[in-house]
Amino acid sequence: MPQEFIKIVEVGPRDGLQNEAVPVTTDTKVELIRRLAAAGFQHIEATAFVSPQWVPQMADASAVMAQLERKNTIQYSALVPNLKGYEAALAAKVDEVVIFGAASEAFSQKNINCSIAESLERFRPVAQAAQRDGLRLRGSVSCAFVCPYSGEVSTSALVQIAQGLQDLGCAEIDICDTIGAATAKQVRVAYEALAKVIPVEKMSGHFHDTYGQALANILAALDSGIRIFHASVAGLGGCPYAKGATGNVATEDVLYLLQGLGYETGIDFAKACEAGHFIAQSIGRPNHSRAANAWLAKCAA
């Protein structure tokens, strides 16, 4: 009997690095992506075409894309906040563009200075352009479970924004625990409600690990039928809008979990550990992957 496949979207090059205060060189970013590709990752969130004034770490988005080795088996995606970003991403030949909204009104105002309804309208031209150009469109819902400003997010608000993104033509909807405060019970309740309006196969789980619940939440999402997950090698990342919010769940930990459960990902665990070690060493950050640290220690013994 063949193993069931889980799609992993590696977000380290974008979500993992975007908030780093010290500039990460273009060559380092490209080398990280090269190592990820060599490890078997087929879905890599490579960069973001955003204002360098707001996210200076992503100012080299076009340069990064220009240096990547292209393979038909690898899908490179990029975050775009507006039509200007979309046009730049299109020119850079990305394979997928990502638009984003929040399930929390307070977070939407703080993050992108508009209401949830306004954010959807703002992305309508981007969605129409993507459809015109035949470019895959993905939608991300920030603060799907808990907001740093207003607390627990209502399931109805989550369903509303997720359905709005689906109506814009998003092929995939990311349900994001942006500040890493969700619990397994919240995750189950949310996906149960979402599944009534969005096909389960179109939804993903994007979990941060601030409260150490990311793997438990992934298990809850798996039980809910989710088969797409986002992760960042070495657990890099964070959220500038949430005090104490740590990085994304470490890809290496997710791979170890899924391997133990008998799922297939197509990714080489050892090479993923090496990629995480490379970027952590390169930017002077601790490696937050417990599985990778254990594996690296074992190899060094």
C-alpha atoms as a printed R data frame, in Angstrom:
    type eleno elety resid chain resno       x      y       z
1   ATOM     1    CA   MET     A     1   0.000  0.000   0.000
2   ATOM     2    CA   PRO     A     2   1.536  3.350  -1.056
3   ATOM     3    CA   GLN     A     3   2.226  5.959   1.604
4   ATOM     4    CA   GLU     A     4  -0.061  8.980   1.729
5   ATOM     5    CA   PHE     A     5   1.656 12.138   0.480
6   ATOM     6    CA   ILE     A     6   1.919 15.373   2.454
7   ATOM     7    CA   LYS     A     7   2.785 18.595   0.635
8   ATOM     8    CA   ILE     A     8   5.342 20.748   2.459
9   ATOM     9    CA   VAL     A     9   5.680 24.428   1.574
10  ATOM    10    CA   GLU     A    10   9.078 25.681   2.745
11  ATOM    11    CA   VAL     A    11   8.680 29.307   3.839
12  ATOM    12    CA   GLY     A    12  12.126 29.886   5.349
13  ATOM    13    CA   PRO     A    13  13.521 32.079   2.540
14  ATOM    14    CA   ARG     A    14  10.589 34.486   2.876
15  ATOM    15    CA   ASP     A    15   8.744 34.194   6.192
16  ATOM    16    CA   GLY     A    16  11.825 32.938   7.982
17  ATOM    17    CA   LEU     A    17  14.100 35.777   6.907
18  ATOM    18    CA   GLN     A    18  11.864 38.789   6.312
19  ATOM    19    CA   ASN     A    19  12.115 40.151   9.868
20  ATOM    20    CA   GLU     A    20  15.868 39.740  10.302
21  ATOM    21    CA   ALA     A    21  17.321 43.092  11.355
22  ATOM    22    CA   VAL     A    22  20.747 42.481   9.799
23  ATOM    23    CA   PRO     A    23  20.646 42.256   5.986
24  ATOM    24    CA   VAL     A    24  20.961 38.737   4.608
25  ATOM    25    CA   THR     A    25  22.923 38.758   1.364
26  ATOM    26    CA   THR     A    26  21.309 37.760  -1.902
27  ATOM    27    CA   ASP     A    27  23.926 35.040  -2.349
28  ATOM    28    CA   THR     A    28  23.039 33.549   1.048
29  ATOM    29    CA   LYS     A    29  19.341 33.492   0.187
30  ATOM    30    CA   VAL     A    30  20.018 31.895  -3.189
31  ATOM    31    CA   GLU     A    31  22.296 29.283  -1.616
32  ATOM    32    CA   LEU     A    32  19.634 28.443   0.957
33  ATOM    33    CA   ILE     A    33  17.055 27.935  -1.791
34  ATOM    34    CA   ARG     A    34  19.538 25.848  -3.786
35  ATOM    35    CA   ARG     A    35  20.076 23.587  -0.784
36  ATOM    36    CA   LEU     A    36  16.341 23.295  -0.214
37  ATOM    37    CA   ALA     A    37  15.797 22.315  -3.833
38  ATOM    38    CA   ALA     A    38  18.565 19.721  -3.553
39  ATOM    39    CA   ALA     A    39  16.821 18.306  -0.473
40  ATOM    40    CA   GLY     A    40  13.710 17.639  -2.536
41  ATOM    41    CA   PHE     A    41  11.481 20.591  -1.650
42  ATOM    42    CA   GLN     A    42   9.126 21.225  -4.562
43  ATOM    43    CA   HIS     A    43   7.265 24.192  -3.087
44  ATOM    44    CA   ILE     A    44   9.455 27.057  -1.878
45  ATOM    45    CA   GLU     A    45   8.253 30.506  -0.827
46  ATOM    46    CA   ALA     A    46  11.281 32.298  -2.188
47  ATOM    47    CA   THR     A    47  10.686 35.998  -1.529
48  ATOM    48    CA   ALA     A    48   8.199 38.873  -1.367
49  ATOM    49    CA   PHE     A    49   7.667 41.744  -3.768
50  ATOM    50    CA   VAL     A    50   6.873 44.341  -1.138
51  ATOM    51    CA   SER     A    51   7.981 47.905  -0.412
52  ATOM    52    CA   PRO     A    52  11.623 47.903   0.734
53  ATOM    53    CA   GLN     A    53  10.643 50.730   3.058
54  ATOM    54    CA   TRP     A    54   8.448 48.343   5.049
55  ATOM    55    CA   VAL     A    55  10.361 45.084   4.533
56  ATOM    56    CA   PRO     A    56  13.966 45.967   3.651
57  ATOM    57    CA   GLN     A    57  15.054 42.323   3.897
58  ATOM    58    CA   MET     A    58  13.046 41.558   0.735
59  ATOM    59    CA   ALA     A    59  14.422 44.459  -1.326
60  ATOM    60    CA   ASP     A    60  16.409 42.015  -3.495
61  ATOM    61    CA   ALA     A    61  13.396 39.937  -4.557
62  ATOM    62    CA   SER     A    62  14.042 40.289  -8.293
63  ATOM    63    CA   ALA     A    63  17.747 39.551  -7.864
64  ATOM    64    CA   VAL     A    64  16.983 36.389  -5.886
65  ATOM    65    CA   MET     A    65  14.536 35.119  -8.498
66  ATOM    66    CA   ALA     A    66  16.984 35.889 -11.318
67  ATOM    67    CA   GLN     A    67  19.648 33.636  -9.805
68  ATOM    68    CA   LEU     A    68  17.503 30.604  -9.056
69  ATOM    69    CA   GLU     A    69  17.935 27.426 -11.015
70  ATOM    70    CA   ARG     A    70  14.581 26.642 -12.587
71  ATOM    71    CA   LYS     A    71  13.197 23.118 -12.690
72  ATOM    72    CA   ASN     A    72   9.770 21.991 -13.792
73  ATOM    73    CA   THR     A    73   9.451 20.057 -10.543
74  ATOM    74    CA   ILE     A    74   9.909 23.117  -8.301
75  ATOM    75    CA   GLN     A    75   7.314 25.823  -7.688
76  ATOM    76    CA   TYR     A    76   8.685 29.147  -6.459
77  ATOM    77    CA   SER     A    77   6.149 31.461  -4.869
78  ATOM    78    CA   ALA     A    78   6.286 35.083  -3.746
79  ATOM    79    CA   LEU     A    79   4.134 37.299  -1.556
80  ATOM    80    CA   VAL     A    80   2.575 40.320  -3.316
81  ATOM    81    CA   PRO     A    81   0.678 43.113  -1.502
82  ATOM    82    CA   ASN     A    82  -0.706 44.927  -4.539
83  ATOM    83    CA   LEU     A    83  -0.729 45.171  -8.326
84  ATOM    84    CA   LYS     A    84   2.720 46.811  -8.393
85  ATOM    85    CA   GLY     A    85   4.151 43.862  -6.490
86  ATOM    86    CA   TYR     A    86   2.295 41.475  -8.754
87  ATOM    87    CA   GLU     A    87   3.752 43.016 -11.908
88  ATOM    88    CA   ALA     A    88   7.263 42.749 -10.460
89  ATOM    89    CA   ALA     A    89   6.653 39.104  -9.500
90  ATOM    90    CA   LEU     A    90   5.312 38.347 -12.976
91  ATOM    91    CA   ALA     A    91   8.389 39.928 -14.568
92  ATOM    92    CA   ALA     A    92  10.585 37.827 -12.273
93  ATOM    93    CA   LYS     A    93   8.788 34.705 -13.513
94  ATOM    94    CA   VAL     A    94   7.491 33.394 -10.192
95  ATOM    95    CA   ASP     A    95   5.333 30.276 -10.380
96  ATOM    96    CA   GLU     A    96   2.784 31.364  -7.790
97  ATOM    97    CA   VAL     A    97   1.777 34.637  -6.135
98  ATOM    98    CA   VAL     A    98   0.442 34.873  -2.601
99  ATOM    99    CA   ILE     A    99  -2.066 37.438  -1.333
100 ATOM   100    CA   PHE     A   100  -2.927 37.803   2.330
101 ATOM   101    CA   GLY     A   101  -5.653 38.960   4.672
102 ATOM   102    CA   ALA     A   102  -6.393 38.631   8.369
103 ATOM   103    CA   ALA     A   103  -9.227 37.024  10.290
104 ATOM   104    CA   SER     A   104  -8.921 39.808  12.867
105 ATOM   105    CA   GLU     A   105 -10.024 43.385  12.145
106 ATOM   106    CA   ALA     A   106  -7.518 44.729  14.665
107 ATOM   107    CA   PHE     A   107  -4.617 42.871  13.065
108 ATOM   108    CA   SER     A   108  -5.719 43.897   9.564
109 ATOM   109    CA   GLN     A   109  -5.621 47.548  10.577
110 ATOM   110    CA   LYS     A   110  -2.229 47.235  12.291
111 ATOM   111    CA   ASN     A   111  -0.646 45.089   9.576
112 ATOM   112    CA   ILE     A   112  -1.955 46.527   6.297
113 ATOM   113    CA   ASN     A   113  -3.862 49.638   7.450
114 ATOM   114    CA   CYS     A   114  -7.284 48.636   6.187
115 ATOM   115    CA   SER     A   115 -10.330 46.593   7.144
116 ATOM   116    CA   ILE     A   116 -10.755 42.941   6.179
117 ATOM   117    CA   ALA     A   117 -13.360 43.866   3.552
118 ATOM   118    CA   GLU     A   118 -11.066 46.541   2.140
119 ATOM   119    CA   SER     A   119  -8.166 44.093   1.997
120 ATOM   120    CA   LEU     A   120 -10.175 41.713  -0.169
121 ATOM   121    CA   GLU     A   121 -11.100 44.540  -2.543
122 ATOM   122    CA   ARG     A   122  -7.482 45.660  -2.640
123 ATOM   123    CA   PHE     A   123  -6.472 42.207  -3.857
124 ATOM   124    CA   ARG     A   124  -9.208 41.905  -6.484
125 ATOM   125    CA   PRO     A   125  -7.058 43.504  -9.253
126 ATOM   126    CA   VAL     A   126  -4.208 41.138  -8.358
127 ATOM   127    CA   ALA     A   127  -6.530 38.133  -8.532
128 ATOM   128    CA   GLN     A   128  -7.908 39.276 -11.881
129 ATOM   129    CA   ALA     A   129  -4.393 39.797 -13.244
130 ATOM   130    CA   ALA     A   130  -3.308 36.345 -12.087
131 ATOM   131    CA   GLN     A   131  -6.304 34.786 -13.790
132 ATOM   132    CA   ARG     A   132  -5.556 36.739 -16.966
133 ATOM   133    CA   ASP     A   133  -1.920 35.652 -16.946
134 ATOM   134    CA   GLY     A   134  -2.575 32.048 -15.948
135 ATOM   135    CA   LEU     A   135  -0.518 32.435 -12.766
136 ATOM   136    CA   ARG     A   136  -1.384 30.322  -9.726
137 ATOM   137    CA   LEU     A   137  -2.860 32.338  -6.863
138 ATOM   138    CA   ARG     A   138  -2.657 31.390  -3.186
139 ATOM   139    CA   GLY     A   139  -4.309 33.141  -0.256
140 ATOM   140    CA   SER     A   140  -3.073 33.364   3.343
141 ATOM   141    CA   VAL     A   141  -5.208 34.130   6.385
142 ATOM   142    CA   SER     A   142  -3.182 35.721   9.202
143 ATOM   143    CA   CYS     A   143  -4.223 35.407  12.857
144 ATOM   144    CA   ALA     A   144  -6.680 32.645  12.017
145 ATOM   145    CA   PHE     A   145  -7.008 31.579  15.648
146 ATOM   146    CA   VAL     A   146  -5.666 34.266  17.997
147 ATOM   147    CA   CYS     A   147  -4.945 37.981  17.485
148 ATOM   148    CA   PRO     A   148  -2.252 39.785  19.513
149 ATOM   149    CA   TYR     A   149  -4.550 42.799  19.896
150 ATOM   150    CA   SER     A   150  -8.072 41.419  20.287
151 ATOM   151    CA   GLY     A   151  -7.550 37.866  21.565
152 ATOM   152    CA   GLU     A   152  -9.312 34.767  20.293
153 ATOM   153    CA   VAL     A   153 -10.641 35.057  16.754
154 ATOM   154    CA   SER     A   154 -14.197 33.946  16.058
155 ATOM   155    CA   THR     A   155 -14.617 30.976  13.751
156 ATOM   156    CA   SER     A   156 -17.192 32.898  11.726
157 ATOM   157    CA   ALA     A   157 -14.666 35.680  11.037
158 ATOM   158    CA   LEU     A   158 -12.118 33.086   9.896
159 ATOM   159    CA   VAL     A   159 -14.605 31.410   7.591
160 ATOM   160    CA   GLN     A   160 -15.618 34.762   6.115
161 ATOM   161    CA   ILE     A   161 -12.095 35.853   5.118
162 ATOM   162    CA   ALA     A   162 -11.140 32.360   3.899
163 ATOM   163    CA   GLN     A   163 -14.256 32.197   1.739
164 ATOM   164    CA   GLY     A   164 -13.488 35.679   0.441
165 ATOM   165    CA   LEU     A   165 -10.045 34.553  -0.699
166 ATOM   166    CA   GLN     A   166 -11.533 31.470  -2.316
167 ATOM   167    CA   ASP     A   167 -14.046 33.658  -4.157
168 ATOM   168    CA   LEU     A   168 -11.138 35.705  -5.529
169 ATOM   169    CA   GLY     A   169  -9.855 32.532  -7.183
170 ATOM   170    CA   CYS     A   170  -7.203 31.305  -4.744
171 ATOM   171    CA   ALA     A   171  -6.266 27.723  -5.520
172 ATOM   172    CA   GLU     A   172  -5.070 27.190  -1.953
173 ATOM   173    CA   ILE     A   173  -5.966 28.840   1.368
174 ATOM   174    CA   ASP     A   174  -3.370 29.012   4.149
175 ATOM   175    CA   ILE     A   175  -4.802 28.975   7.672
176 ATOM   176    CA   CYS     A   176  -2.095 30.696   9.719
177 ATOM   177    CA   ASP     A   177  -1.452 30.695  13.452
178 ATOM   178    CA   THR     A   178   0.608 33.850  13.085
179 ATOM   179    CA   ILE     A   179   1.511 34.302  16.754
180 ATOM   180    CA   GLY     A   180   1.714 30.605  17.625
181 ATOM   181    CA   ALA     A   181  -0.973 30.703  20.308
182 ATOM   182    CA   ALA     A   182  -3.545 28.261  18.923
183 ATOM   183    CA   THR     A   183  -4.497 24.997  20.611
184 ATOM   184    CA   ALA     A   184  -5.366 21.650  19.056
185 ATOM   185    CA   LYS     A   185  -9.019 22.088  20.030
186 ATOM   186    CA   GLN     A   186  -9.197 25.468  18.269
187 ATOM   187    CA   VAL     A   187  -7.589 23.948  15.198
188 ATOM   188    CA   ARG     A   188 -10.114 21.111  15.008
189 ATOM   189    CA   VAL     A   189 -13.065 23.461  15.469
190 ATOM   190    CA   ALA     A   190 -11.753 25.864  12.836
191 ATOM   191    CA   TYR     A   191 -11.119 23.264  10.141
192 ATOM   192    CA   GLU     A   192 -14.478 21.623  10.801
193 ATOM   193    CA   ALA     A   193 -16.202 24.954  10.148
194 ATOM   194    CA   LEU     A   194 -14.016 25.789   7.163
195 ATOM   195    CA   ALA     A   195 -14.616 22.392   5.547
196 ATOM   196    CA   LYS     A   196 -18.285 23.306   5.136
197 ATOM   197    CA   VAL     A   197 -17.409 26.021   2.606
198 ATOM   198    CA   ILE     A   198 -13.891 25.182   1.355
199 ATOM   199    CA   PRO     A   199 -12.689 21.778   0.104
200 ATOM   200    CA   VAL     A   200 -10.278 20.257   2.619
201 ATOM   201    CA   GLU     A   201  -7.721 19.582  -0.115
202 ATOM   202    CA   LYS     A   202  -7.494 23.339  -0.806
203 ATOM   203    CA   MET     A   203  -6.517 24.254   2.757
204 ATOM   204    CA   SER     A   204  -3.117 24.253   4.429
205 ATOM   205    CA   GLY     A   205  -1.799 24.649   7.956
206 ATOM   206    CA   HIS     A   206   0.762 27.349   8.776
207 ATOM   207    CA   PHE     A   207   1.741 27.100  12.434
208 ATOM   208    CA   HIS     A   208   4.181 29.072  14.558
209 ATOM   209    CA   ASP     A   209   5.602 27.571  17.735
210 ATOM   210    CA   THR     A   210   5.529 30.364  20.330
211 ATOM   211    CA   TYR     A   211   3.684 28.243  22.915
212 ATOM   212    CA   GLY     A   212   5.252 24.973  21.794
213 ATOM   213    CA   GLN     A   213   1.985 23.728  20.300
214 ATOM   214    CA   ALA     A   214   2.825 23.648  16.591
215 ATOM   215    CA   LEU     A   215   3.334 19.879  16.255
216 ATOM   216    CA   ALA     A   216   0.205 19.181  18.308
217 ATOM   217    CA   ASN     A   217  -1.701 21.553  16.053
218 ATOM   218    CA   ILE     A   218  -0.340 19.822  12.964
219 ATOM   219    CA   LEU     A   219  -1.576 16.502  14.350
220 ATOM   220    CA   ALA     A   220  -5.008 18.063  14.903
221 ATOM   221    CA   ALA     A   221  -4.977 19.405  11.348
222 ATOM   222    CA   LEU     A   222  -3.967 15.986  10.007
223 ATOM   223    CA   ASP     A   223  -6.921 14.461  11.864
224 ATOM   224    CA   SER     A   224  -9.094 17.103  10.167
225 ATOM   225    CA   GLY     A   225  -7.925 15.964   6.728
226 ATOM   226    CA   ILE     A   226  -5.342 18.664   6.020
227 ATOM   227    CA   ARG     A   227  -2.507 17.430   3.814
228 ATOM   228    CA   ILE     A   228  -0.568 20.658   3.135
229 ATOM   229    CA   PHE     A   229   1.697 22.274   5.724
230 ATOM   230    CA   HIS     A   230   4.063 25.230   5.828
231 ATOM   231    CA   ALA     A   231   7.312 25.167   7.774
232 ATOM   232    CA   SER     A   232  10.666 26.927   7.997
233 ATOM   233    CA   VAL     A   233  14.037 25.196   8.289
234 ATOM   234    CA   ALA     A   234  15.713 25.796  11.655
235 ATOM   235    CA   GLY     A   235  12.410 27.256  12.882
236 ATOM   236    CA   LEU     A   236  13.326 30.705  11.586
237 ATOM   237    CA   GLY     A   237  10.820 33.532  11.515
238 ATOM   238    CA   GLY     A   238   8.524 35.498  13.773
239 ATOM   239    CA   CYS     A   239   5.925 38.234  13.716
240 ATOM   240    CA   PRO     A   240   6.872 41.898  14.268
241 ATOM   241    CA   TYR     A   241   3.307 42.695  15.310
242 ATOM   242    CA   ALA     A   242   3.184 40.217  18.196
243 ATOM   243    CA   LYS     A   243   5.396 40.457  21.286
244 ATOM   244    CA   GLY     A   244   7.230 37.236  22.027
245 ATOM   245    CA   ALA     A   245   6.096 35.515  18.825
246 ATOM   246    CA   THR     A   246   8.774 33.038  17.820
247 ATOM   247    CA   GLY     A   247   9.390 31.455  14.465
248 ATOM   248    CA   ASN     A   248   7.530 29.054  12.268
249 ATOM   249    CA   VAL     A   249   7.463 25.417  13.217
250 ATOM   250    CA   ALA     A   250  10.795 23.901  12.191
251 ATOM   251    CA   THR     A   251  10.579 21.963   8.942
252 ATOM   252    CA   GLU     A   252  12.944 19.285  10.241
253 ATOM   253    CA   ASP     A   253  10.639 18.615  13.226
254 ATOM   254    CA   VAL     A   254   7.624 18.356  10.920
255 ATOM   255    CA   LEU     A   255   9.478 15.944   8.639
256 ATOM   256    CA   TYR     A   256  10.485 13.766  11.597
257 ATOM   257    CA   LEU     A   257   6.875 13.713  12.806
258 ATOM   258    CA   LEU     A   258   5.439 12.846   9.401
259 ATOM   259    CA   GLN     A   259   8.076 10.190   8.757
260 ATOM   260    CA   GLY     A   260   7.208  8.566  12.068
261 ATOM   261    CA   LEU     A   261   3.540  8.547  11.134
262 ATOM   262    CA   GLY     A   262   4.282  6.850   7.818
263 ATOM   263    CA   TYR     A   263   3.602  9.759   5.479
264 ATOM   264    CA   GLU     A   264   5.650 10.529   2.371
265 ATOM   265    CA   THR     A   265   6.957 14.045   1.627
266 ATOM   266    CA   GLY     A   266   9.591 13.476  -1.054
267 ATOM   267    CA   ILE     A   267  12.081 15.422   1.077
268 ATOM   268    CA   ASP     A   268  15.429 14.154   2.320
269 ATOM   269    CA   PHE     A   269  15.470 14.690   6.105
270 ATOM   270    CA   ALA     A   270  19.272 14.786   6.360
271 ATOM   271    CA   LYS     A   271  19.617 17.371   3.587
272 ATOM   272    CA   ALA     A   272  16.852 19.470   5.147
273 ATOM   273    CA   CYS     A   273  18.812 19.430   8.426
274 ATOM   274    CA   GLU     A   274  21.928 20.533   6.583
275 ATOM   275    CA   ALA     A   275  20.046 23.389   4.896
276 ATOM   276    CA   GLY     A   276  18.711 24.565   8.247
277 ATOM   277    CA   HIS     A   277  22.177 24.366   9.799
278 ATOM   278    CA   PHE     A   278  23.590 26.374   6.890
279 ATOM   279    CA   ILE     A   279  21.165 29.286   7.224
280 ATOM   280    CA   ALA     A   280  21.306 29.362  11.021
281 ATOM   281    CA   GLN     A   281  25.108 29.521  10.876
282 ATOM   282    CA   SER     A   282  25.046 32.085   8.060
283 ATOM   283    CA   ILE     A   283  22.882 34.602   9.902
284 ATOM   284    CA   GLY     A   284  24.141 33.859  13.404
285 ATOM   285    CA   ARG     A   285  20.851 32.518  14.702
286 ATOM   286    CA   PRO     A   286  20.267 29.481  16.948
287 ATOM   287    CA   ASN     A   287  18.795 26.463  15.237
288 ATOM   288    CA   HIS     A   288  15.358 25.977  16.801
289 ATOM   289    CA   SER     A   289  14.774 22.523  15.328
290 ATOM   290    CA   ARG     A   290  15.116 19.918  18.054
291 ATOM   291    CA   ALA     A   291  15.103 17.086  15.519
292 ATOM   292    CA   ALA     A   292  17.845 18.748  13.473
293 ATOM   293    CA   ASN     A   293  19.979 19.506  16.522
294 ATOM   294    CA   ALA     A   294  19.693 15.889  17.678
295 ATOM   295    CA   TRP     A   295  20.555 14.584  14.218
296 ATOM   296    CA   LEU     A   296  23.493 16.999  13.820
297 ATOM   297    CA   ALA     A   297  24.839 16.043  17.256
298 ATOM   298    CA   LYS     A   298  24.559 12.367  16.387
299 ATOM   299    CA   CYS     A   299  26.434 12.923  13.124
300 ATOM   300    CA   ALA     A   300  29.177 14.853  14.917
301 ATOM   301    CA   ALA     A   301  29.662 12.148  17.548
